[in-house]
Amino acid sequence: VQLQASGGGLVQTGGSLRLSCVASARNSNLRAMGWFRRAPGKVREFVAATSWNGDYSSYADSVKGRFTISRDNPKNTIYLQMNKLKAEDTAVYYCAQDQMDQYIVRENLASWGQGTQVTVSS
């Protein structure tokens, strides 16, 4: 599967961005998908994930209440709406699709997109 992420950019603190990720595989709508990020000098971390049908979502504590993940299965696309952005949200954001599971994204069993840069200026 190929995953194409977009929507990153430069935004001021408190601003908003919406990331998109389009999956190429036909069965992408049957797999859990999510977002991870890697900040400069840090390891990659989980941000948010959604089940195959969008009924279940999970978030990192650091983004709860500010970020919302959603998906549009007919378009094979997931989104990450990011509001009230902070400087510490600056990172490269990666979308991921679990290779088998419908509800969780396992980093070691996921397919990855190329990443999109989000920079929040204070």
N, C-alpha and C positions, 0 to 999 in steps of 0.2 A: 504494500500500500504506500502511496505517496501522500504526504500531508503538506499543504501549502498554507503557511501562516502569513497574516498581514495585519496592518492596522497600527503598528507601533509608531512612535514618534516622540517629539519633544513637547512636554506640557508643563505648565507651572503647578506648583503645589496647590492642591485643592481642586485641580481640574479633572477632566474625564477623558477616557479613551475607550474604544471598543475594538478588541482584537477578533479576528476571524480566522478560522482554519477549515480549509476544504480538503476532504479526503477523497482519494481517487477510487478506492475499492468499492465494489457493489455491496459488500456485506458490512461496510462501515456503520451502517445504521443498526447493526446487531451487536455492536461492541461498545464497551465503555470508552469514553474519551475524556481527556482532561488537559490541564495546563500545568506546566512546571516553569520555574525560572532559575536563572543563575546570575547572581549579582557579582560584580568584580571582586575577585579574591575569595569568593565563597563557593561552596558546593551547591549543586543543583538541589532545589527544594520543591516540594509539592505546593501547588496553589489551589487548584480546584478540580473536581471531576464530576462527571455526570453519567448516569446509567444509560443503557442503550436506548431507552424510551424517554429519557429526561425526567422520569418520576423521582429519581433519587439523586441528590447532589451532596457533595461534601466540600469543605473549605478548610484551608489552613486558618488557624486562629488569628493570624496577623492580617487577614483580609476579610474576615467575617463582617458582614454588615456594610462592606464597601464594594465588594466585587460580586458579580452574579454571572454564573455560567448557564448557558442555554444551548439548545441544539435545534436544528431544522433538518430532520432526516431526509425529506424529499430533496433537499439541496446538499446532503452529505456534509453539512457544515455545523461547526460549533462556534460559539461566541464567548467572549469574556468581556462583560461590561465592567469597567473599572472606574469607580467614582471616588472622590475625596482622596486623590492620589497624594502620596507622601514621597519624600526624597528616598526613603528606604525601599520604595517599590521599584526603583531604578534597577533594571536587569534585562537580560535577554530572555524573552518568554518563548517557551517551546510548547507546541501542542503534541499530544501523544494519544495513541490508540492502543488499547490492549489487544493482544493478538487473538485472545480466546474469550476473555471474560466479558460478561454483559454488565457487570455492576462496579467493578473496581479496575483501576489502571495500575498494573504492576510494572514498576520501572524496568526490571530486568526481562520483562516479557512484552515490551511495548515497541511499537513503531514510532519514529520521531520525525517531526518536521524540522525545517532548517532554522527556525527561530526568528523572532522579530524584536528589535531593540525598543525598549521603553525607557525614556529618560525624563525624570521629574526634577525640575529645577526649583530651588528654594528662593 
